[in-house]
Amino acid sequence: MNLLSELRERLVSLAMAGTQLLCEDFRLKKAVESVAPLSGKNPVFQKIFTDAEKLLSAPREEQGVLLLNLLGLLDAVLYTQASGTMEGDFQPLPSGENVGQLIQIRYSEITPILEALSATGGGRLSVIAHTLWEHPQYLGDYRVIDAMIEDLSDPYRDMTDQLYEILYALASGQPIVGFVTNWERYRYGEVPFLKKAQLPKVDKSRMVARLKSHFDPQGKTDMVHRLMLAGALAGAEENDWYLSLLETAKKDVRALAIFSLGYEERNIPLLLELAQKEHGKAKEMAYRALSQWDHPQALELWEKTLRKNPKYAEYLNTTTLDAYGDLAASHLKEKLSDVLGKKQIESAQMEEISPWITALTNKASVGTVELYDWIMDEQENLPDVRGVTGRYEYITQILPKFQEQICNTLTLRCPKRLVDYLQQIEPWADNVWTRGCILADLLTLPAAEVYEKWKNECDPQIYRELQSIRYGGGSYYALTYMQGVSIRSLSDSEPIKCEIREPLDLRWIDVFIKNRWDDLFSRISSDLPEEYCKKIGKRLYDSCAESEEKTTNFDASNLCRKLNLMHSYGWDHFDDLLVNLCKAHEDIAGHHISQVLEQYSALAGDEMAQQEAARVLQYFRSNQTYKLSADAVDTLLTERGFLKKES
């Protein structure tokens, strides 16, 4: 094979330098002669030698083709038959440290994800997402896993969040539930689609060992992420390691080590000590760790601390234990009772109440549910909050904050006690928890039953509430569940923990159409039965075609989004839409008209765009009140090719 490689090397050099030097290259002739002994051993080698001799004696005009053919044959032989060796003993990979397997694929196939994990700049997260949804098996390769662990130091928060989720799924065996979409379609108003990815399973103990390998107790964010992931996977199994970090770790790493001690009940005495002597983040983590245990001494310390410093109540938002739910509810009812009957309370007073409201996240104890019921009875007596931001005063309500906490808890863990409470409330019966009631039903009831219960199409509150289900500060649209897409805002990286029981009943579409809730259709998948797609397409067309009062600030991009949305539902009849928009907007500019017609052409074809252009020109010729003259429209549309010049 070395002889063939030498011949190929000479041919490549000639291909780069030019065949005019072929006859003068003595090294090529020598390489051909060296191949001669091989020609009698194999028909393929015989052909290589024959073609090489033919190349040396061929006329100038034939040498180029012969050279390329010979190179192709040599490449085929060398790539399929050659082998490589190294001197020395075989050294197996250290199985105790590597996580995952060596996936039998071409290295070029995992190069994009390895480069995304080692580079900087934009576009890298999309590579990770593409691999996750299209080639999840690649993520089980030990080279990719190593690169993901190393990239936990990435300064881009969304990247590290995604890597953490992937690494946890690999070691825990849990699927990843996330969103995929054609982003060009999303740009024009379509929602992403919910999808599950089942990743290959890797050994959990090896993953934890790899996270601990070369761990720097004095490190920064990457070490925090490593420790957090190791704790989530190993729990109390690594208690000795957490204890060892207390002596050597600094700042955030030490604080997280203190929190990790909460996995083991026998650490409670130490945590009680740390909670009273530590400061800052370390103190907070000690309290959070204690809140994971329904222990008399822990509860006693919490009660004592909260009486002295109520701001610590917000540290209770991660525990699900009923004891702390009752504790938070008791203190909160006491605080709210002090302001009952007042018209307004100052923002400073609200700052004392807010930590207690935060503490209700994840809670569904008896005391918590009783508090929600008490608030419902006293809703008219609860004051608004008056505050000042800069030069401006603001008024905000307390009730929506409790509504949000109810929805937070439902989407995080859907506790039965809270669901049972919400479902015994009559729909619309002076119900301040409507949003939570709808969400509880979506999570637990069949789609048809949800529809029958909440189909009150004459009441616009269903429209507002379906839009306003909130979790973690972002808006989650229940409507996107029409085809199983989860409630979530694209701008929010926090995942929803609970999925609704069934996609929404399709009869909701008729309710939305009848009530003209057109903006909701941009949040529903277009992957619907044809009859519903036609209904939505027609409703969207009618909404654009309806005459409007003359206004200013025409938005061509908004119309283009509507055209794309209609087209996604299979609607291709756009006649008179641009004409009607011209009627409604006196300030319409030439480039607006051109922009919309280009979209017409892309979606419905050049002929329809030309027909609409002719109708637009006819309208401008019959209405001379616009700043844009008919002659200017004629010239513009002709230059852009939307109107044909008359011969």
N, C-alpha and C positions, 0 to 999 in steps of 0.2 A: 504493500500500500504506500510505502514511502516513495517508491519510484513513480507511482501514479500521481502522488501529491506534488512531486517536483515538476512533472510534466504540466500539471494544472497550473502551478505557480507561474511557469514561463508563459503559458498561454494567456493568463490573466494580465501579465505585464505587457504582452504584445497588444492585447485588446485595448489597453489604456494608452499605449504609446503610438499605435497605428500599425497596420499590416504592411506598410511600406518598408519596415525594418525586418520583416520576417526572414527574408533570404539571407540577411547579414547576421542573424542571431545564432552564433555557434553553440550557445548554451541550449537552445531549443533542439538543435540537431543532436546534441549529446544526450538530452533527455529522451528523445525519440529512440535513439539507439539503445538506451538502457532498458527500454520497455520490450525490446525485441525478444529476450528470453522468455517473457511471460506469454507471448502470443501463441505458443504451442500448447499451453496448459489449459486454456479456457476459451470458448468461442467469443465471449465478451472482450477478453483481453486481445484476442486476435483482431476484432473489429476496431478497437482503440488504436492498435499499432497500424493497421491498414489505413484508417482515416488520417492518422498523423502523417504517414508518408505521403498520402494524397495531398494533404495540406501543403507540405513542403514543395511539391512539384506543381501545384495548381496555378493557373493564370491569375494575375493580380485581381481581376474583377470577380473571381469566385472565392477568393481567400476569406472574405468576411463571413460569408454564410457557412463555409466549412469550419472556420474557427469557432463560431458560436455553437454549431452542432456538436463538435468535439468536446467543448466545454460542458455542454448539457449532459452528454454521456458520462464524462468523468465525474461530474457532480453527483449524478444518480448512483454511480458505483461507490464513490467514497462515502456518501451519506448513509447508504444502506449496508455497506459491508465493513466499513472501517471501525476500529475500536481504539480505545485509549487506555493506557496503563500508567501507573506511577510506582516508583520503587518504594519499598518499605512495607511494614505489616499493616493489615487492615485494622482500622480503629472504629468500632461501632459508635453511633451517637450515644451520648450519656442519657439513657432512658429515664433516669430519675429526675432530670431537670427539664427536659423538653416536654412541651404540652402540645398535644395534637399529633398528627401523622404527616408523613411526606406524601402529599397527594400526587398521584401519577398523572401529571399534566405538563404541557410545555411551559417552561419558565416564562415565556412571553405572555402567557395567559394571566399570570398573577403579577406581572410587572406593573400594570397600572395601579393596582391597589397598594403594592409595596412602595411605589413612588409617591402616591398620595399620602401615605403614612410617614414618609421621611422628608417630604418637601414642605414648603410654606406657600401662602397665597390662597386665592379663591379657587372654587371649583372642585376642591378635594372631597368635600362632603358628598357631592353628587356621585363621585366614583365609589365611595363606601356604600352609599345607598343602592347604586346599581348592582354592586356585587352581592349585597344582602338579599335583594329580591330576585336577581337573575341567576346567581351562582353561589348560593349559600354554602355549598360544600367547600369552596375555596377558603372559607373562614376557619375551617378545621385544620388547615395546613400549619405546621409548627412555625414556619417562617413568617406567615401572616400574623399568627398569635403573638409571636415575639415582637413584631413590629407594632402591633396594637398596644401592647403593654408599654413599650418604649414611648409611644406617642401619647400616653396619658399626661405628658407634660405639655401638650399642645396648648398654645395660648387661646385658641378659638374654643369657647365654651361648648358650642353645639357639637363640635367634633369629639371632645372628651366625653360628653354625655352619651353620644351614640356609641363610642367605643366601650364605655363602661357597660352599657346595656347589652352589647354583643358578647363581651367577655363573660358577663354574668349568665347569659342564656346558654353559652357554650358549656359552662361548668355545671349549671343547675339542671340542664335538660329542658328548660321551659321555652316555649316558642316566643318569638318576638311578634308583637302585633303593632303594625304601623301603617303608614300611608304611602301609597304610590300614586302617581298621576302623570299624565302627559302635561308637562308644565306649560307648553304653549296653549293648551286648551284651558288650563287653570287661569292663565293670564286673562282670558276672556270670560271668566266667571264660573267655570265648572269646578266642582269639588273634587278632592282626591279620593281614591278608593282604598278602603280598608283591606289589608291583606295580612296573612299570617305566614311567617317563615320559620320552619323547623330546622334549626341548625344541627350540625353533627355534634354528638356528645363527646366531651373530653373528660379526662379524669380530674375530679374536683381537687383531690389532694395534690396532684401535680401542679394544677393551676395556682393553688395557694402557695406551694413551694416556690414556684416561679415568681410570684409576686413578692415573696420574702427575699428572694435572691438579690444580693447587692442592694438591699434596702438601706437607704440613708436616713437615719432618725432625725437628722438636722436638715432634711430636704424641704422642698416646697410643695407646690400643688400636685406634682406627679406622685409624690410619696403619700400625700393625703388620699389621692384616688386609689393607690395601691392598697393602703391600709383599709380604706372603706370597703373595697371589693373583697379583700381577704376576710374581713369581719363578716360581711354579708353571706359569704360562702361557708366559712368555718365556724362562726359563732363562738361558743364557749370552748371549742376544741383547741383554740390558739390562745387560751387565757394566759399561759406563762409568757408568751411572746408580748402580749399587751402590757403585762406587768414589767417586763424588762425594758420596755420603751419609756416608762415613766422616768427612769434615771438618765436616759441619754437623749430623748427626743426634745424638740423645741417647738414653741408656738403652736401652729395648727396641727402638726403631727401629734404632739403631746396631747392636745385637747381631744383629738379623735381617739387616741389610745385610751383616754379616760372614759369616753363614751363607750368604747368597746368592752370595757370592764362590766358594763351593764348586761352582757350576755350570760354572766355567771352570778347566781344568787349569793354565793359565799363572799363576793366582793362588796356586799352592801356596807359592812362596817367601814371599809376603806373609802368607799364612795361618800359616805356620810362625813367622814373626816375631810375629804378633798372638797366637798361642796361648801364647807365652812371656812376653809383656809385659802382656797384658790381664788383667782381673780379673772375677770374678763371671760374669754372664750372657754377656758378650762373650767371655770365655775359653772358656766351655762351647761357644758357637756356633762358635768357631774350630776346636775339636777335632772337633765334629760335621761341619763342612765338610770337614776333612781326611780323615775316615773314609769319605768318598764316593770316595776315590781309592786304588787299589792302587799306591802310589808309594813307592819305597825310603826317601826322607827322611821321609815321613809315617809309615810303619810304624816307622822307627827312633825317631821322637819318641814315638809311642804306647808302644812297648815300654819306653822309658826312663821315661816318665811313670807308667805302670802299676806299675812296680817300686817307684816312690817313693810313689805315691798311688793305691791300688787303687780308691778310690771313683770315679775317672774312668771305670771300666769301664762304668758304667751309660750313659754317653754313646754307647756303641757299639750301642745297641738299634735305631737307625734304619738302619744300613747293612746291605746284603745281601751284601757282598763276602766271598768265601771266605777271603781272607787274614785278615780280622778274626774270622771264625768260628773259624779254627784258633788264632788268638792267644788268644781268650777261652777256648776249650776246653782249651788247654794250661795256662793259669794256673789254671783251675778244677779240673782234675784234680790239680794240685799241691796246691791248698788242701784238697781232699777227702781226699787220701792222708794228710794230716797228722792227720785226725780218725778215720780208719778204725779200727774195733775199740772205740771209746769208746762207752759207753752213752748219754751225753748230752754236749752242748757248751753252753756258756753263750751267752746272746743276744748278748753283746758279740762273741764269735767269729763268730756268724752274720752280724753286721753287716758283717764283712769279706768274707764269702762272697756275700752277697746281690747286690752290684753285678755280680759275675761271672755270676750266674744271669740277671740282667736283660739282660746283654749277649748272651745266647743268642737273644733275640727276633730273628726274621727270618733266622736262620742255619741253613744246611743244608750246611755244608762237610764234607769228608771227616773232619776232626778233630772236628767237632761230632757227627756220627753215631757215630764211634768212642767218643766220650765217653759218649753215651747207652747204647751197648752195654756199656761198662765199668761204668757205674752199675747196669745190670740184673744184671750178674754179681756186683757187690759190695753189692747192696741190703741184705742181712742184716747187713752190717758197718757200714752208715752209721748214725750216731747220731741220736737225736732232739734237738730244741733245747729247752733249759730256760731260761725267762725269768720275769720278774716284772712284773706290771702292777698298780700300786697295792699293795694288801695281798695280792694273789692270785698264786700261781705258775701258769704255764701250760706245757704241753708241746705242741710242734708237730713235724710230720715234714718232712723235707727233700724227700722224693720227690715229693709233690704240687706243689711249686714247679717242678720240672723238667717234670712232666706238663703244667702250665699253659703253660710256654714252648713245648712241642711243639705244643700246640693253637693257641697264639698264631700261631706261624709257619705252620701249615697254613691257618688262616683268612685270614691276610694274603696269602700268595703260593703256597701249596701246592707247594713245591719237590719235584721228582721224586725226588731222592736221599733225602729224608726219607720220602717216601711208600713208595719201594721198600724201605727199611729196615723200616718198620713192617709192611708187608704180608708180609714173610718170617717174621715172628714168628707162631708157632702160637697160635690163640685159646685163652685161659685157661691156657696152659702157663707158669705162674709168671710171668705177664706184668704188670709194674708199669705198662706203657704202654697198658693196655687202652683207656682213653679216647681217646688219640691214634690207636690202631689203628682204632677204630670210626669216628672222624672222617675219617681218611685214606680208608677204604673208602667212606664216604658221599660224599666229594668226587670219587672217581675210578671207582667200580665201578657196574655196573647194579644197580637196586633188588633184583631177584630174587637176584642173587649175594650182596649184603649180607645179605639175609634168611637164605639158606641157611647162610652162614658164622656168623651170630651169633644164630640162633634158639634157642639153648640155653635153652628156656623154664623149665627146672627150676632154673636158676642165677639167683638174684635180682640178681647183679652186673650183668647187662645192664640191669636196671631202674635201678640206681644210676648206671651209667655214661651211659646215654642221657639222664639228667636232668642230669648233671654236667659236660658238655662246657663248657669255659670259654674265654673270650677277653676280654682287656682288663679283667678284674676282674668282669665280669658273667656271669650264667648264661645259656647259650644252649641251648635245648631242641631236640635233633635231632628230637624227635617232631613238632614243628610243621612239619616238612618233609613230613608225610603228604600234604598237598596243595600242596606247593611253597612253604610259608612259610619264610622264612629263620630260621636259628638266631640269636636275639638277644633280649636282655632289653629290655623297654619302658623301663626306667629308664636304659638306657645309650645315649648318643647316638652312640657310635662305630659306623660301618657295617661290615658284614661284606664283605670283599673277594672271597671265593670262594663260589660257590653249589655245592650238592651236585649230582651228575650227574643224578640222577632223584629224584622224590618217593619216600618210603618205600613199600615193598611193603605193600599193604593186609592181607596175611596177618598183619602184626604186631598188628593189632587183636584177632585171636583169641588171640594170646599174652597180650596185656594183660588181656583178659577172663578167661582161664583162671587167671591169676595174681592176679586182683583188684587190679590196679594202677590203681584207679579215678581217682586224682588226675591221671593222665596224659591223660584224656579232656578235661580243661579246656584242654589245650594243643594239641588237634587241631581242625582246621577241621571244621565241621559240613557242609561242602559235599562229602559223600561219597555213594557209591551207597546206595540205599534200604536194601538188605539189611544193610549195615554200620551205618547209622543206627539201625535197629531193634535190632540186637544191643547197641549201646552204650546206647541208651535203656533197654532191659530190664535191662542190668547195673547201670546207675545207679539204676534203681527198686529192684532187689533189694537193692542196698547200703544204701539208705535204709530199706527195709522190714524188713531183718533185725533181730531183737531184739538189744538191747544191754543190758549191765549198767547198773544205775542209777548215774548220775553227776550231777554238779552243773554249774552254769554253762551252761545251754542257750543255744545260739547260733542265734537265729531267722534272722539274716541269712545264715548259712551254709546253712541249709536252703533259703532263698529262692534262693540262688545255684544250688544243686543242681537245684531245680525249673526254673529258667531254662535251665540247661544241658540237662536232659532235654528240655525243650520245644524247644530249638534243634535237637535231633536228631529232632524230630517226634513225641516221646512225649507223650501227653496223658492217660495213665491214672495218677492220683495217689492212688487209694483207699488209705486206712489209713496213709499215710505220717505224717501228723500224729499219729494215734493211737499209732503205734509210738514216735514221739519222745516223746510224753507218758509212755509206759510207762518209757522209759529215763531220764527226767529228773524227779526229785522236786521240783526247784525251779522248774519251769516257771511263768511268770507269765501273767496274762490278756492283757497287751499282746503277749506272744510269740505266743500262739494267734491273736489277731486279726491280727497282721502276716502270719502264714503263710496264713491263710484269705483275706486280701486278695490274696495272690499266687496262690492257687488260683483265685480268681474271675477275675483278670486273664488267666491262662493257659488255664484249662479251662472257664471259664464260671460263672455264678452258681449253676446247679443243682448242679454238682459240689461247689462250696464249701459249699452248704447241706447236701448229703449227708454230707460229711466233718464238718461242724459237729455234725450229729446223732449221728454215731458217736463223736465226742469227748465229747459230753455223756453219752452212754450209758456210756462207759468211766468217767467221773468218778463217775457215780451208783453204779456197781458197785465202785468202789475209793475208800474214804473216808480213805486214809492220807496224802493230799496236803495241803499247806498251803492250796492253793486248793480251796475247797469246790465241790461240784456246783452248789449254788444260785448261787454267784458266777459260775460258768461259764455257767449258764443265763441269768442277767441280762445278762452281758456280750455273749454271742452274740446275744441277742434285741435288745438296744439297737443293736448294730452291723448288724443286718439279716441275720445269717447263719441265724437261727432265726425262724420265723414264730410269732407269738403264737397260742395256741389260742383259738378263738372260744367 
